[in-house]
Amino acid sequence: MEKPPPSRLSRRIPPHVRELVSLVLLALACGAALREPFACARGVPRTSVVTPRAVPSAKPALSSTSFAALAARGAAVAPGMREVARLQSAGDKIEIAHAEGRDACVRVAFEASSPVIAKLVDGEGNVLASSNAPVTGGVLGERGPVCVRKGDNVSAVAEGLDANVRWVAWAAP
């Protein structure tokens, strides 16, 4: 069987250039795939918004920073996401979002009156994200949104001594 003659285009482009173009296209495709959030790429449900609740005044007070200042960080820590909750707790477990109709993905910023280990947990208590050491503020899900399956929820908990904690959560649209 005789090999067909090369096309005019393939005679002009050296083989190493064709291979390089293939590698570049593959790298671009892989980069695009890595930017898409896992398990929540399309149509995340509306998460329930929980209203802030009162915290006993016996605990140390938070700094003068308001929820608005914490929420203003949203553009930097949760680009393209919408705010779904502003909550205050005394460190106890508090529901941030509930995946009602579809999977839900969130990022959560927090501020505490004293150092805490902040965690996001699912409905069964599995840790989804956690601060590495006791801190007074930060973002959970900073490397990518924390996601749960349809019907599950994401709750926040802070482990520390007598800490008041403000939480602001954003969810994928």
Buried (B, 14 or more C-beta within 10 A) or exposed (E): EEEEEEEEEEEEEEEEEEEEEEEEEEEEEEEEEEEEBEEBEEEBBBBBBBEBEEBEEEBEEBEEEEBEEBBEBBEEBBEEBBEBBBBBBBBEEBBBBBBEEBBBBBBBBBBBBBBBBBBBBBBEEEEBBBBEEBBBBBBBBBEBBBBBEEEBBBBBBBEBEEBBBBBBBBBBE
